[in-house]
């Protein structure tokens, strides 16, 4: 897909992707997330993401929330381990309105104490809500175990204790230390002339003071695998198997993305879904995931089932892993896996807001964006030998952590 990038003197990058639609999509991505939080400050990045909508130097909370919604636009935000993102979808005439709002909430929020107190209460309710959902909570607890001793293990929402103790000084210091202008991308997918977009982007962001302290992230160490079982007042057994694996720049990233998609990724025809759910009817949800990060990655398999079927599900998963390791994909099987994965990627491009967010992240991670053809080429270059090597490295049972939430025994 065609795109253009302009870098402002303060380091902020403006990314434009042309589109003939009457609807535009925009985002501002900041390369900071929960892994950048100081010790004892878990949840601070997410807390700030909430606070930026509460008051700025020139707008009240209601004015912020109505600035785009009053013209039918959609505005939202989220925080991950490594990113903070604000995004919007709107009719084409409202680009300047959107850029103005992005500038205001990111760089001119005031963080009043009374708003902080209210938002702490909201987030504490959000934490409680997640704790009531074992399929969500187990992922957070698993990553806490996987990255023990490293900020990557922090729950993105934080803890009741950490959130309750946040101060305004914490918020201001974190933003100053981590909202690096050279690690910010403002991206727009819309029917605009690139030069016109650059002028508008310059108008709203060129005066932002340059801020580019070094990005100091501590790479997590790989711990010895553990087996953890926690009893909870739940009806089903929930389980994650997983390990640290390839980072976003690793040469095997495309291969593991392909293998993951084949083994337990999107769609009903994955190996795990066909064997565990369809053949034996053991688990309603079973899936594998690969999440590459800047200096490591996470491969995991999740399933939920009745406690009586838990061990059977585990043994079947290990059986399928062994089959894949002992009998690597042949050329025909690999080509079918490639065709499926490439088709899913192509279809995902129809999600326009997801596309522009993905492109902005890729620009931060790689300082360039591959075309769809280049992405397909990387997938098509994956060989049966490479898939076999990846399976040996990633699907080795002896290196997988097993983390389980079990129903309390009666």
TAMOZI-V391846 format. One record per pair of residues at least 24 apart in sequence whose C-alpha atoms are under 10 Angstrom apart, sorted by the first residue. I is the first residue (numbers start at 1). J is the second residue. D is the distance in whole Angstrom. If there is no record, write none. Layout:
BEGIN
I/J/D
I/J/D
END
This chain:
BEGIN
1/349/10
1/369/9
1/370/8
1/371/5
1/372/7
1/373/9
2/369/10
2/370/10
2/371/8
2/372/10
3/188/10
3/189/9
3/194/9
3/359/9
3/369/8
3/371/9
4/187/10
4/194/7
4/195/10
4/198/10
4/369/10
5/185/10
5/186/10
5/187/9
5/194/9
5/198/9
5/363/9
5/368/9
6/185/10
6/194/9
6/195/9
6/197/10
6/198/7
6/201/9
6/202/10
7/182/9
7/185/9
7/198/9
7/202/10
7/206/10
8/181/9
8/182/9
8/198/9
8/201/9
8/202/7
8/205/8
8/206/6
8/207/9
8/208/10
8/210/10
9/181/10
9/182/10
9/202/10
9/205/10
9/206/7
9/207/9
9/208/10
9/209/10
9/210/8
10/180/10
10/181/6
10/182/7
10/205/9
10/206/7
10/207/8
10/208/7
10/209/7
10/210/5
10/211/8
10/212/9
11/180/9
11/181/5
11/182/4
11/183/8
11/184/8
11/185/9
11/206/9
11/208/10
11/209/10
11/210/7
11/211/8
11/212/8
12/180/9
12/181/5
12/182/5
12/183/7
12/184/5
12/185/6
12/186/8
12/201/10
12/202/10
12/205/8
12/206/8
12/208/9
12/210/9
12/211/10
13/181/8
13/182/8
13/183/8
13/184/6
13/185/5
13/186/6
13/187/8
13/198/10
13/201/9
13/205/10
13/360/9
13/363/9
13/364/9
14/184/9
14/185/6
14/186/5
14/187/6
14/188/8
14/194/10
14/197/8
14/198/7
14/201/7
14/202/9
14/205/9
14/360/9
15/185/7
15/186/6
15/187/4
15/188/6
15/189/8
15/194/9
15/197/9
15/198/9
15/201/10
15/356/9
15/359/9
15/360/7
15/363/9
16/186/9
16/187/6
16/188/5
16/189/6
16/190/8
16/191/10
16/192/9
16/193/9
16/194/7
16/195/10
16/197/7
16/198/9
16/356/9
16/359/10
16/360/10
17/187/8
17/188/6
17/189/5
17/190/7
17/191/8
17/192/9
17/193/10
17/194/8
17/355/10
17/356/8
17/359/9
18/188/8
18/189/6
18/190/5
18/191/6
18/192/7
18/193/8
18/194/8
19/188/10
19/189/6
19/190/5
19/191/5
19/192/8
19/352/10
20/189/10
20/190/7
20/191/5
20/192/9
21/91/9
21/92/8
21/189/9
21/190/7
21/191/6
22/90/9
22/91/6
22/92/6
22/93/9
22/190/8
22/191/7
23/73/10
23/89/7
23/90/6
23/91/5
23/92/6
23/93/9
23/94/10
23/189/9
23/190/7
23/191/8
23/352/9
24/73/10
24/88/8
24/89/6
24/90/5
24/91/6
24/92/6
24/93/9
24/94/9
24/95/8
24/188/7
24/189/6
24/190/4
24/191/7
24/192/9
24/352/9
24/353/9
25/73/10
25/74/9
25/87/8
25/88/6
25/89/4
25/90/6
25/91/9
25/92/9
25/95/9
25/98/10
25/187/8
25/188/6
25/189/5
25/190/7
25/352/7
25/353/6
25/354/9
25/355/9
25/356/7
25/357/9
26/75/10
26/86/8
26/87/6
26/88/5
26/89/6
26/90/8
26/95/8
26/98/8
26/99/9
26/102/10
26/186/7
26/187/5
26/188/4
26/189/6
26/190/8
26/352/10
26/353/7
26/354/10
26/356/7
26/357/8
26/360/10
27/75/10
27/76/9
27/77/9
27/85/7
27/86/6
27/87/4
27/88/6
27/89/9
27/98/9
27/99/9
27/102/8
27/185/8
27/186/6
27/187/5
27/188/7
27/189/9
27/353/8
27/354/10
27/356/7
27/357/6
27/360/8
28/77/9
28/84/8
28/85/6
28/86/5
28/87/6
28/88/9
28/99/9
28/102/7
28/103/9
28/106/9
28/184/7
28/185/6
28/186/4
28/187/6
28/188/9
28/357/8
28/360/8
28/361/10
29/77/10
29/79/10
29/83/7
29/84/6
29/85/5
29/86/7
29/87/9
29/183/8
29/184/6
29/185/5
29/186/7
29/187/8
29/357/8
29/358/10
29/360/7
29/361/7
29/364/9
30/79/10
30/82/9
30/83/6
30/84/5
30/85/6
30/86/9
30/106/10
30/178/9
30/179/7
30/180/8
30/181/8
30/182/9
30/183/6
30/184/5
30/185/7
30/186/9
30/360/10
30/361/9
30/364/9
31/80/10
31/81/10
31/82/6
31/83/5
31/84/7
31/85/9
31/178/8
31/179/8
31/180/8
31/181/9
31/182/9
31/183/5
31/184/6
31/185/9
31/215/9
31/361/8
31/364/7
31/365/9
32/79/9
32/80/8
32/81/8
32/82/5
32/83/5
32/84/6
32/85/9
32/174/10
32/175/9
32/177/10
32/178/6
32/179/7
32/180/9
32/183/8
32/184/9
32/215/9
33/78/10
33/79/6
33/80/6
33/81/5
33/82/4
33/83/5
33/84/6
33/85/10
33/151/10
33/152/9
33/156/8
33/178/9
34/79/8
34/80/7
34/81/5
34/82/6
34/83/8
34/84/9
34/151/7
34/152/7
34/153/9
34/154/7
34/155/8
34/156/6
34/157/9
34/158/9
35/80/9
35/81/5
35/82/6
35/83/9
35/150/8
35/151/5
35/152/5
35/153/8
35/154/7
35/155/9
35/156/9
35/217/8
35/218/9
36/81/8
36/82/8
36/83/10
36/151/7
36/152/8
36/154/10
36/174/9
36/177/9
36/178/8
36/215/9
36/216/8
36/217/7
36/218/9
37/81/10
37/151/7
37/152/9
37/154/9
37/156/10
37/170/10
37/174/8
37/177/10
37/178/9
38/151/8
38/170/9
38/174/8
39/149/10
39/150/9
39/151/8
39/154/10
39/162/10
40/151/10
40/154/10
40/158/9
40/159/10
40/161/9
40/162/6
40/163/10
40/165/9
40/166/10
41/151/10
41/154/9
41/158/8
41/159/9
41/161/9
41/162/6
41/163/8
41/165/8
41/166/7
41/170/8
41/174/10
42/151/8
42/153/9
42/154/6
42/155/7
42/156/7
42/157/7
42/158/4
42/159/7
42/160/10
42/161/9
42/162/6
42/163/7
42/166/10
43/79/10
43/123/9
43/154/8
43/155/7
43/156/5
43/157/5
43/158/4
43/159/7
43/160/10
43/162/7
43/163/7
43/166/9
44/156/8
44/157/8
44/158/7
44/162/8
44/163/7
44/166/8
44/167/10
44/170/8
44/171/7
44/174/8
44/175/10
45/78/10
45/79/7
45/80/9
45/81/9
45/82/10
45/83/9
45/84/8
45/156/8
45/157/9
45/158/9
45/171/8
45/174/8
45/175/8
45/178/9
46/77/10
46/78/7
46/79/6
46/80/8
46/81/10
46/83/10
46/84/8
46/123/9
46/155/10
46/156/6
46/157/6
46/158/8
46/163/10
47/79/9
47/116/9
47/119/8
47/120/8
47/122/10
47/123/8
47/156/9
47/157/8
47/158/9
47/163/8
47/166/9
47/171/8
48/79/9
48/84/9
48/106/10
48/109/10
48/111/9
48/116/9
48/119/10
48/170/10
48/171/7
48/172/9
48/174/9
48/175/8
49/76/10
49/77/7
49/78/7
49/79/7
49/84/7
49/85/8
49/86/8
49/105/10
49/106/9
50/77/8
50/78/9
50/79/10
50/115/10
50/116/9
50/119/7
50/120/9
50/122/9
50/123/9
51/105/9
51/106/10
51/109/8
51/110/9
51/111/6
51/112/9
51/115/7
51/116/7
51/118/10
51/119/7
51/120/10
51/171/9
52/77/10
52/86/10
52/102/10
52/104/9
52/105/5
52/106/6
52/107/9
52/108/8
52/109/6
52/110/8
52/111/7
53/77/10
53/101/10
53/104/10
53/105/6
53/106/9
53/109/8
53/111/9
53/115/10
54/105/9
54/109/8
54/110/8
54/111/7
54/112/8
54/115/7
54/116/9
54/118/10
54/119/9
55/104/9
55/105/8
55/108/9
55/109/6
55/110/6
55/111/7
55/112/7
55/115/8
56/101/10
56/104/7
56/105/6
56/106/9
56/107/9
56/108/5
56/109/4
56/110/5
56/111/8
56/112/9
57/104/8
57/105/9
57/107/10
57/108/6
57/109/6
57/110/6
57/111/10
58/104/8
58/105/10
58/108/8
58/109/9
58/110/10
59/101/10
59/104/8
59/105/9
59/108/10
59/109/9
59/110/10
61/115/9
64/101/7
64/102/10
64/104/9
64/105/8
65/101/10
67/97/8
67/98/8
67/100/10
67/101/8
68/94/8
68/97/7
68/98/7
68/101/8
73/98/9
79/156/7
79/157/9
80/155/10
80/156/7
80/157/10
81/151/9
81/152/7
81/153/9
81/154/8
81/155/9
81/156/7
81/293/9
82/152/9
82/156/10
82/293/8
82/294/8
83/184/10
83/361/8
84/179/9
84/184/10
85/184/10
85/185/10
85/186/10
85/357/8
85/360/10
85/361/10
86/186/10
86/357/9
87/186/10
87/187/9
87/188/10
87/353/8
87/354/10
87/356/9
87/357/8
88/188/10
88/353/8
89/188/10
89/189/10
89/190/10
89/352/9
89/353/7
90/190/10
91/190/9
92/189/10
92/190/7
92/191/7
92/192/8
93/191/10
93/192/10
95/188/9
95/190/9
95/192/9
95/197/9
95/200/9
95/201/10
96/197/9
96/200/7
96/201/8
96/203/9
96/204/9
99/186/9
99/187/10
99/188/10
99/200/8
99/201/7
99/203/9
99/204/7
99/205/9
100/200/9
100/201/9
100/203/9
100/204/6
100/205/9
101/204/9
102/186/9
102/204/9
102/205/9
103/186/10
103/201/10
103/204/6
103/205/7
103/208/9
104/204/9
104/205/10
106/175/9
106/179/9
107/175/9
107/179/9
107/205/9
107/208/8
107/209/9
109/172/10
110/168/10
110/172/9
111/167/10
111/168/7
111/169/10
111/171/8
111/172/8
112/168/8
113/167/8
113/168/7
116/164/10
116/166/9
116/167/8
116/168/8
116/171/10
117/164/9
117/166/9
117/167/10
119/163/10
120/160/9
120/163/6
120/164/6
120/165/9
120/166/9
121/160/10
121/163/9
121/164/8
123/157/7
123/158/9
123/159/9
123/160/9
123/163/8
123/164/10
124/157/9
124/158/9
124/159/8
124/160/6
124/161/9
124/163/7
124/164/8
125/160/9
126/157/8
127/155/10
127/156/10
127/157/7
127/158/8
127/159/7
127/160/8
127/163/10
128/159/10
128/160/9
130/157/9
132/234/9
133/234/10
134/232/9
134/233/10
134/234/8
134/236/9
134/237/9
134/238/7
134/239/10
134/304/10
134/405/8
135/236/10
135/237/10
135/238/7
135/239/9
135/240/10
135/285/10
135/302/9
135/303/9
135/304/8
135/405/9
136/238/10
137/405/9
138/230/10
138/238/7
138/239/8
138/240/8
138/302/9
138/403/8
138/404/8
138/405/7
139/238/10
139/239/9
139/240/7
139/300/9
139/302/9
139/403/9
141/403/9
141/404/10
141/405/10
142/228/9
142/239/9
142/240/7
142/241/9
142/242/9
142/243/10
142/300/10
142/401/9
142/402/9
142/403/6
142/404/9
143/242/9
143/243/9
143/244/10
143/298/9
143/403/10
145/223/9
145/225/10
145/226/9
145/228/9
145/401/9
145/403/9
146/220/9
146/221/9
146/222/8
146/223/7
146/224/9
146/225/8
146/226/9
146/242/8
146/243/7
146/244/7
146/298/9
146/401/8
146/403/10
147/219/10
147/220/6
147/221/8
147/222/8
147/223/8
147/243/10
147/244/9
148/220/8
148/221/9
148/222/9
148/223/8
149/220/8
149/221/9
150/217/10
150/218/7
150/219/8
150/220/6
150/221/8
151/217/9
151/218/8
151/219/10
151/220/8
152/217/10
152/218/9
152/219/9
152/220/8
152/293/10
153/220/9
176/211/8
176/212/10
176/213/9
177/211/8
177/212/9
177/213/7
177/214/9
177/215/9
178/211/9
178/212/8
178/213/8
178/214/9
178/215/8
178/216/10
179/211/7
179/212/8
179/213/9
180/209/10
180/210/8
180/211/5
180/212/5
180/213/7
180/214/9
180/215/9
181/205/10
181/208/8
181/209/8
181/210/6
181/211/5
181/212/6
181/213/9
182/210/8
182/211/7
182/212/6
182/213/9
182/364/9
183/211/9
183/212/8
183/215/9
183/363/10
183/364/7
183/365/9
184/360/9
184/361/10
184/363/10
184/364/8
185/357/10
185/359/10
185/360/6
185/361/8
185/363/8
185/364/7
186/356/10
186/357/10
186/360/8
187/356/7
187/357/8
187/359/8
187/360/6
187/361/10
187/363/10
188/353/9
188/356/7
188/357/9
188/360/9
189/352/8
189/353/8
189/355/9
189/356/6
189/357/10
190/352/10
190/356/10
217/294/9
217/295/9
218/295/9
219/294/9
219/295/6
219/296/7
220/244/9
220/295/8
220/296/8
221/296/9
222/296/10
223/399/10
223/401/10
224/398/10
224/399/8
224/400/9
224/401/8
225/397/10
225/398/8
225/399/6
225/400/6
225/401/5
225/402/8
226/398/10
226/399/9
226/400/8
226/401/5
226/402/6
226/403/8
227/400/9
227/401/6
227/402/5
227/403/6
227/404/8
228/401/8
228/402/6
228/403/5
228/404/6
228/405/9
229/402/8
229/403/6
229/404/5
229/405/6
229/406/7
230/403/8
230/404/6
230/405/5
230/406/6
230/407/9
230/408/9
231/404/8
231/405/6
231/406/5
231/407/6
231/408/5
231/409/8
232/405/6
232/406/6
232/407/5
232/408/5
232/409/9
233/405/9
233/406/8
233/407/6
233/408/6
233/409/9
234/405/8
234/406/7
234/407/5
234/408/7
235/305/9
235/306/7
235/307/8
235/406/8
235/407/6
235/408/9
236/304/7
236/305/6
236/306/5
236/307/6
236/308/9
236/309/10
236/310/9
236/405/8
236/406/7
236/407/6
236/408/10
237/303/8
237/304/6
237/305/5
237/306/6
237/307/5
237/308/9
237/309/9
237/310/7
237/404/7
237/405/6
237/406/5
237/407/6
237/408/10
238/285/10
238/302/8
238/303/6
238/304/4
238/305/7
238/306/9
238/307/9
238/310/8
238/403/8
238/404/6
238/405/5
238/406/7
238/407/9
239/286/10
239/301/8
239/302/6
239/303/6
239/304/6
239/305/9
239/310/8
239/313/10
239/314/9
239/402/7
239/403/6
239/404/4
239/405/6
239/406/8
240/286/10
240/287/10
240/288/9
240/300/6
240/301/5
240/302/4
240/303/7
240/304/9
240/400/10
240/401/8
240/402/6
240/403/5
240/404/6
240/405/9
241/288/9
241/299/8
241/300/5
241/301/5
241/302/7
241/303/9
241/314/9
241/317/10
241/397/9
241/399/10
241/400/6
241/401/5
241/402/5
241/403/6
241/404/9
242/288/9
242/289/9
242/290/10
242/298/7
242/299/5
242/300/4
242/301/6
242/302/9
242/394/9
242/395/9
242/397/9
242/399/8
242/400/5
242/401/5
242/402/7
242/403/9
243/290/10
243/297/8
243/298/6
243/299/6
243/300/7
243/301/10
243/394/8
243/395/9
243/396/10
243/397/10
243/399/7
243/400/5
243/401/6
243/402/9
244/290/10
244/291/10
244/292/9
244/296/7
244/297/5
244/298/5
244/299/6
244/300/9
244/394/9
244/399/9
244/400/9
244/401/10
245/290/9
245/291/9
245/292/8
245/293/9
245/295/10
245/296/6
245/297/5
245/298/6
245/299/6
245/300/10
245/390/10
245/393/9
245/394/7
246/290/9
246/291/9
246/292/6
246/293/8
246/294/9
246/295/8
246/296/6
246/297/5
246/298/8
246/299/9
246/390/10
246/394/9
247/291/8
247/292/5
247/293/5
247/294/6
247/295/5
247/296/4
247/297/5
247/298/9
248/291/9
248/292/5
248/293/5
248/294/6
248/295/7
248/296/7
248/297/7
248/362/10
248/365/8
248/366/9
249/292/9
249/293/9
249/294/7
249/295/8
249/296/9
249/365/8
249/366/8
250/292/9
250/294/10
250/295/9
250/296/9
250/297/10
252/382/9
252/386/8
252/387/9
252/389/9
252/390/7
253/290/9
253/291/10
253/292/8
253/297/9
253/378/10
253/379/10
253/390/10
254/375/9
254/376/10
254/378/7
254/379/6
254/380/9
254/381/9
254/382/7
255/378/9
255/379/7
255/380/9
255/381/9
255/382/6
255/383/8
255/384/10
255/386/7
255/387/6
255/388/10
255/389/10
255/390/7
255/391/10
256/289/10
256/290/7
256/291/10
256/292/10
256/299/9
256/379/10
256/382/10
256/386/9
256/387/8
256/390/7
256/391/8
256/394/9
257/289/9
257/290/7
257/291/9
257/292/9
257/299/10
257/341/9
257/379/9
258/290/10
258/334/9
258/337/7
258/338/7
258/340/9
258/341/7
258/342/9
258/379/7
258/380/10
258/382/8
258/387/9
259/288/10
259/290/9
259/324/10
259/329/10
259/334/9
259/337/8
259/338/9
259/341/10
259/382/10
259/387/7
259/388/10
259/390/8
259/391/8
260/287/9
260/288/6
260/289/6
260/290/7
260/299/8
260/300/9
260/301/10
260/341/10
260/391/10
261/287/9
261/288/8
261/289/8
261/290/9
261/337/8
261/338/9
261/340/9
261/341/7
261/344/10
262/288/9
262/333/10
262/334/9
262/336/9
262/337/6
262/338/9
262/340/8
262/341/8
263/287/8
263/288/7
263/289/9
263/301/10
263/320/9
263/321/9
263/324/9
263/337/10
264/288/4
264/289/7
264/290/10
264/300/10
264/301/8
264/302/9
265/289/7
265/290/9
265/301/10
265/341/9
266/340/10
266/341/9
266/344/8
267/340/9
267/344/9
269/340/10
270/337/10
271/317/10
271/320/8
271/321/10
271/324/10
272/301/9
272/303/10
272/316/9
272/317/7
272/320/8
272/321/9
275/313/10
275/316/8
275/317/9
275/320/8
276/303/10
276/312/9
276/313/7
276/314/10
276/316/7
276/317/8
276/320/9
277/313/9
280/312/10
280/313/9
280/316/10
281/305/10
281/309/10
281/313/10
282/306/8
282/308/10
282/309/7
282/310/8
282/312/8
282/313/7
282/316/10
283/309/8
283/310/9
283/313/8
286/313/10
286/317/10
293/365/9
294/365/7
299/394/8
299/395/9
299/400/9
300/394/10
300/395/10
300/400/9
300/401/9
300/402/10
301/400/10
301/402/10
302/402/10
302/403/10
302/404/10
303/404/10
304/404/10
304/405/9
306/406/9
306/407/9
307/405/10
307/406/7
307/407/7
307/408/10
307/409/10
310/404/10
310/406/9
314/402/10
317/397/10
318/395/9
318/396/9
318/397/7
320/395/10
321/391/8
321/392/9
321/394/10
321/395/6
321/396/8
321/397/8
322/391/9
322/392/9
322/395/8
322/396/8
322/397/9
324/387/10
324/388/8
324/391/7
324/392/9
324/395/9
325/387/9
325/388/7
325/389/9
325/390/9
325/391/6
325/392/6
325/393/9
325/394/10
325/395/8
325/396/8
326/388/9
326/391/9
326/392/9
327/388/9
328/384/7
328/385/8
328/386/10
328/387/7
328/388/5
328/389/9
328/391/8
328/392/10
329/383/9
329/384/6
329/385/9
329/387/7
329/388/7
330/383/9
330/384/6
330/385/9
330/387/10
330/388/10
331/383/8
331/384/7
331/385/10
332/384/10
333/384/9
334/380/9
334/382/9
334/383/8
334/384/7
334/387/9
335/380/8
335/382/10
335/383/10
335/384/10
337/379/10
338/376/9
338/379/7
338/380/7
338/381/10
338/382/9
339/376/10
339/379/10
339/380/9
341/376/9
341/379/9
342/372/9
342/373/10
342/375/9
342/376/6
342/377/10
342/379/8
342/380/9
343/376/10
345/372/9
345/375/9
345/376/9
346/372/8
346/376/9
END
